[in-house]
């Protein structure tokens, strides 16, 4: 009787183990299926975004790429290339360089899109430099425009040439030389009108 009971226990344990393994396998298979479905859905979205880019619909393509990026935890290397490429066509050169660099970091110079990535990255960097140069010129244009500076209620400003001392000191190798300031006429200050002329290069020094 004891032997029969032992056999029954063994068979029951085997059945439970088998059932547990079967359930675990089912769960694992379901997770694999879900992952495959997610991958398939993302691939369809990516193909759609790439198709829009190839049709010149860069803004719509950008929106689809952003939707994909928001839905994934780990970004596939292909997206880094396509998003960087589309960003270039949108004129987002800094963003383009950033994502194309990411593709090179992931795939090196032997990836499927490495050659095109390097070419696009170089073009984007050139355009980025042009943008920075243009920004610099625009800033210069703003500061160089013909604006008068408000000197305040006194209507006078300390002479910036001699710093109000009325004397310009020129340091020499052996000794210093001293020269009377030819702009403030020994007053140490300039009228607001003369100050603005000085800033524009229009104030002529007086002969001493």
C-alpha positions as CSV (number, residue, x, y, z in Angstrom):
1,X,0.0,0.0,0.0
2,X,2.8,2.3,0.9
3,X,4.5,1.6,-2.4
4,X,1.3,2.4,-4.3
5,X,0.9,5.7,-2.5
6,X,4.5,6.6,-3.3
7,X,3.9,5.9,-7.0
8,X,0.7,7.9,-6.9
9,X,2.6,10.9,-5.3
10,X,5.3,10.6,-8.0
11,X,2.8,10.6,-10.8
12,X,0.9,13.5,-9.3
13,X,4.1,15.5,-8.9
14,X,5.1,14.7,-12.5
15,X,1.7,15.8,-13.8
16,X,1.9,19.1,-11.9
17,X,5.4,19.7,-13.1
18,X,4.4,18.9,-16.7
19,X,1.4,21.2,-16.3
20,X,3.5,24.0,-15.0
21,X,6.0,23.7,-17.8
22,X,3.2,23.7,-20.3
23,X,1.7,26.9,-18.9
24,X,5.2,28.5,-18.7
25,X,5.8,27.6,-22.3
26,X,2.4,29.0,-23.3
27,X,3.2,32.3,-21.6
28,X,6.6,32.4,-23.2
29,X,5.0,31.8,-26.6
30,X,2.4,34.5,-26.1
31,X,5.1,37.0,-25.1
32,X,7.1,36.1,-28.3
33,X,3.9,36.6,-30.4
34,X,3.3,40.0,-28.7
35,X,6.9,41.1,-29.4
36,X,6.6,40.0,-33.0
37,X,3.3,41.9,-33.4
38,X,4.9,45.0,-31.9
39,X,7.9,44.7,-34.2
40,X,5.6,44.2,-37.2
41,X,3.5,47.3,-36.3
42,X,6.7,49.4,-35.8
43,X,8.1,48.2,-39.1
44,X,4.9,49.2,-40.9
45,X,5.0,52.7,-39.3
46,X,8.7,53.0,-40.2
47,X,8.0,51.9,-43.8
48,X,5.2,54.5,-44.0
49,X,7.5,57.3,-42.6
50,X,10.2,56.4,-45.1
51,X,7.7,56.3,-48.0
52,X,6.6,59.8,-47.0
53,X,10.2,61.0,-46.9
54,X,10.9,59.6,-50.3
55,X,7.8,61.4,-51.6
56,X,9.1,64.7,-50.3
57,X,6.5,64.9,-47.5
58,X,9.2,65.7,-44.9
59,X,7.0,67.2,-42.2
60,X,4.5,64.4,-42.3
61,X,7.4,61.9,-42.2
62,X,8.9,63.8,-39.2
63,X,5.6,63.4,-37.3
64,X,5.5,59.6,-37.9
65,X,9.1,59.3,-36.9
66,X,8.4,61.1,-33.6
67,X,5.4,58.9,-33.0
68,X,7.7,55.8,-33.4
69,X,10.4,57.3,-31.1
70,X,7.8,58.0,-28.4
71,X,6.6,54.4,-28.5
72,X,10.0,52.6,-28.2
73,X,12.4,52.1,-25.3
74,X,15.3,51.1,-27.5
75,X,15.7,52.9,-30.8
76,X,16.6,50.6,-33.8
77,X,19.7,51.8,-35.8
78,X,17.6,52.2,-39.0
79,X,15.5,54.9,-37.3
80,X,18.6,56.9,-36.3
81,X,19.6,57.0,-40.0
82,X,16.1,57.8,-41.5
83,X,15.3,60.4,-38.8
84,X,18.7,62.1,-39.3
85,X,18.2,62.0,-43.1
86,X,14.7,63.5,-42.9
87,X,15.9,66.1,-40.4
88,X,18.4,67.2,-43.0
89,X,15.7,67.7,-45.6
90,X,13.7,69.7,-43.1
91,X,16.7,72.0,-42.5
92,X,17.1,70.9,-38.9
93,X,20.8,70.5,-39.4
94,X,21.9,70.2,-35.7
95,X,19.3,67.5,-35.1
96,X,20.4,65.8,-38.3
97,X,24.0,65.7,-37.3
98,X,23.1,64.4,-33.9
99,X,21.1,61.4,-35.2
100,X,23.5,60.6,-38.1
101,X,26.3,60.5,-35.5
102,X,24.3,58.1,-33.5
103,X,24.0,55.8,-36.5
104,X,27.7,55.9,-37.1
105,X,28.2,55.1,-33.4
106,X,25.9,52.1,-33.7
107,X,27.0,50.7,-37.1
108,X,30.5,52.2,-37.7
109,X,31.5,52.7,-41.3
110,X,30.3,49.3,-42.5
111,X,26.6,49.6,-41.9
112,X,24.0,49.4,-44.7
113,X,23.5,53.2,-44.7
114,X,27.0,54.2,-43.4
115,X,28.2,55.7,-46.7
116,X,25.1,57.8,-47.2
117,X,25.1,58.7,-43.5
118,X,28.7,60.1,-43.8
119,X,27.8,62.1,-46.9
120,X,24.6,63.6,-45.4
121,X,26.4,64.3,-42.1
122,X,29.1,66.3,-43.9
123,X,26.4,68.3,-45.8
124,X,24.5,69.0,-42.6
125,X,27.7,70.2,-40.9
126,X,28.4,72.6,-43.7
127,X,24.8,74.0,-43.5
128,X,25.1,74.2,-39.7
129,X,28.3,76.3,-40.1
130,X,26.4,78.6,-42.6
131,X,23.6,79.0,-40.1
132,X,26.0,80.0,-37.3
133,X,27.8,82.4,-39.6
134,X,24.4,84.0,-40.7
135,X,23.4,84.3,-37.0
136,X,26.6,86.1,-36.3
137,X,26.1,88.5,-39.3
138,X,22.5,89.2,-38.3
139,X,23.7,90.0,-34.8
140,X,26.3,92.4,-36.2
141,X,23.6,94.1,-38.3
142,X,21.4,94.6,-35.3
143,X,24.2,96.2,-33.2
144,X,25.5,98.2,-36.1
145,X,22.3,99.9,-36.9
146,X,22.0,103.7,-36.5
147,X,20.7,103.9,-32.9
148,X,21.5,106.7,-30.5
149,X,22.4,105.8,-27.0
150,X,20.5,107.5,-24.2
151,X,23.0,109.1,-21.9
152,X,20.6,109.7,-19.0
153,X,19.4,112.9,-17.4
154,X,22.8,114.5,-17.2
155,X,23.2,114.4,-20.9
156,X,26.9,113.7,-20.4
157,X,29.1,110.6,-20.4
158,X,32.6,110.1,-19.0
159,X,35.0,110.2,-22.0
160,X,35.8,106.6,-22.9
161,X,39.0,107.6,-24.7
162,X,40.8,108.9,-21.6
163,X,38.4,107.5,-19.0
164,X,37.7,111.0,-17.6
165,X,41.4,111.8,-16.8
166,X,41.8,114.2,-19.8
167,X,45.1,112.6,-20.4
168,X,46.0,109.6,-22.7
169,X,48.9,107.6,-21.3
170,X,50.9,105.6,-23.8
171,X,53.2,103.0,-22.1
172,X,56.7,102.8,-23.7
173,X,59.5,100.2,-23.3
174,X,61.6,102.6,-21.2
175,X,59.1,105.3,-20.1
176,X,55.5,106.5,-20.6
177,X,54.4,109.4,-22.7
178,X,51.5,111.6,-21.8
179,X,49.1,113.3,-24.3
180,X,46.1,115.5,-23.7
181,X,42.9,113.9,-24.8
182,X,41.8,115.4,-28.1
183,X,38.2,114.4,-27.7
184,X,36.9,115.8,-24.4
185,X,38.7,119.2,-24.6
186,X,40.1,118.8,-21.1
187,X,36.7,118.3,-19.6
188,X,36.9,114.5,-19.0
189,X,33.3,114.1,-20.3
190,X,31.5,114.1,-23.6
191,X,28.1,115.5,-24.4
192,X,25.6,112.8,-25.4
193,X,25.7,114.1,-29.0
194,X,29.5,113.8,-29.1
195,X,29.4,110.4,-27.4
196,X,27.1,109.0,-30.0
197,X,29.2,110.4,-32.8
198,X,32.3,108.8,-31.2
199,X,30.5,105.4,-31.2
200,X,29.7,105.8,-34.9
201,X,33.2,107.0,-35.7
202,X,32.0,110.4,-36.6
203,X,33.6,112.5,-33.9
204,X,36.8,114.2,-35.1
205,X,39.6,114.8,-32.6
206,X,40.4,118.5,-32.0
207,X,44.0,119.6,-32.7
208,X,45.9,120.5,-29.6
